[in-house]
Amino acid sequence: MNLILFLLCLIASTLGAITGVGGGILIKPIADAMNLLPVSAISFLSGCTVFCMAASSLIRGRGNGVKLEKSVTIPLAAGSVAGGLLGKWMFELIRQNFSNEAVLGLIQAILLLAMTLAVLVYYLFKSKIKPKNLRGLILCAVVGLTLGIISSFLGIGGGPANVAILCWLFSMTSKEAAKNSIFVIFFSQLVSLGSTFLGNTVPDVSIWLVVLMAAGGVVGAIIGSVISKRISDQGVDKVFMYMLGAIALVNVWNIVRFITELV
């Protein structure tokens, strides 16, 4: 099991670093589909992996030539901190009120599928959708808050919604959106995990498994950063589209599996 999860984190984090969606968008639903651990444990492990991947990507990506607009990035990151706390609170509220974690897994799978399909539709009709060029401290913070909630509650990092929303609302290129997404992932997961430890709600998982999956996330982020520098925005978009298709199929499977467990 440990080797399987390490390889999953490695591959998912590589793709996540390239596209800016975070490896959790693949780790969480695939690990759920394999039914190796409880839903809460997978969410926690995915969050740890994504956080390490984001930190490594930010360090490695400082010289990748993608410039950030501080007036947008800073309030986005600030909003994601509040979103991370709120998303964690929502996660614990549902987990504590339902004895069967299949309920939590079902809610997460449905939301993931809905989000994935919405983003897929956006990218299919992207050429016909006029991007906006919104600015403003409060607006950026609200967007960061929303993305932080998604990241923390679903335990996926940023997910495809991050990149799509940033491209649409702020007229960012795929690479600019990817880098801003990594910032949102980093800060939202930082406060979410911090809240987990301070609130003593850490699932019963082996510390060695945490380290192993985090290592897969870091190595994957390094590989992904190297690849990202060598491919175009169009290449990033192609990888992104393939990921969306795979994620949608896995979440359909998870929805069926969780419903079966509850019936």
URBELHU-V621485 format. One line per field, one symbol per residue. ss: DSSP state (~ for helix, > for strand, _ for the rest). phi: phi as a letter, one per 30 degrees, with the letter a starting at -180 (. if undefined). psi: psi as a letter, one per 40 degrees, with the letter a starting at -180 (. if undefined). A space follows every 10 residues. Layout:
ss = ???
phi = ???
psi = ???
//
This chain:
ss = _~~~~~~~~~ ~~~~~~~~~_ ___~~~~~~~ ~~~~____~~ ~~~~~~~~~~ ~~~~~~~~~~ ~~~______~ ~~~~~~~~~~ ~~~~~~~~~~ ~~~~~~~___ ~~~~~~~~~~ ~~~~~~~~~~ ~~~~_~~~__ ______~~~~ ~~~~~~~~~~ ~~~~____~~ ~~~~~~~~~~ ___~~~~~~~ ~~~~~~~~~~ ~~~~~~~~__ ______~~~~ ~~~~~~~~~~ ~~~~~~~~__ __~~~~~~~~ ~~~~~~~~~~ ~~~~~~~~~~ ~~_
phi = .edddddddd ddddddddci cidddceedd ddddhdbded dddddddddd dddddddddd cdcdidccce dcdddddddd dddddddddd ddddddcbdc dddddddddd dddddddddd deddcedccd dcbdbkeddd ddddeddddd edddicicid dedddddddc hddedddddd ddddeeddde dddddddddh cdddbddddd dddddddddd dddddddedc cddddddded dddedddddd dddddddddd ddd
psi = dddddddddd ddddddddee eheddddddd dddefdiidd dddddddddd dddddddddd edfeehiihd eddddddddd dddddddddd ddddddehdh eddddddddd dddddddddd ddddfddehh iifiihdddd dddddddddd dddefebdid ddddddddde fiiddddddd dddddddddd ddddddddef fhigihdddd dddddddddd ddddddddee iidddddddd dddddddddd dddddddddd dd.
//
